[in-house]
Amino acid sequence: MNRATPQMRDFAERLIAHETKGNKSSEVKLPAAFLVFEKLRPHLANLMGSTGFRALLSRSLALASAEVPWLRAVHVKSDGSLEGLEKFEAQIDPDKFFEGRVVLLAALLGLLVAFIGEKLTVQLVRGVWPKLSLHDLDFSKGVKNEKTK
């Protein structure tokens, strides 16, 4: 996977939009896309361990950085959180910042589909966001790791 596929971008944008609708609080310091990572982190760490989650997020960041250069300055901390985002939110054009968030999340979702399959990825996401509509997702044109019946 070299670039975020349109299907993974759509998936990422849905998660970001859903999280944005759900968090109107001015106390939230992270942009919605990064809140998505924070909400996924305990579930993914439970699935693959904290070291596995850091490795997955680091690989996602490396893939996304090839497409969005400003992400090269972002790092995964030892606890699995992202470091270096705060300074870019104010410095980068909002559209480019949004694009970076989408590409990074799409890379993570794409790797999840590649590693654990579409069904488990969707099940994991539904476990975190049960009200999010995912019934019309179509990964058949993107990364495909499972045979559909």
Secondary structure as UniProt FT lines:
FT   HELIX           6..22
FT   TURN            26..27
FT   HELIX           32..67
FT   HELIX           69..73
FT   STRAND          75..76
FT   TURN            78..79
FT   STRAND          82..83
FT   HELIX           85..91
FT   HELIX           94..116
FT   HELIX           118..128
FT   TURN            130..131
FT   TURN            135..136
FT   TURN            140..141
//
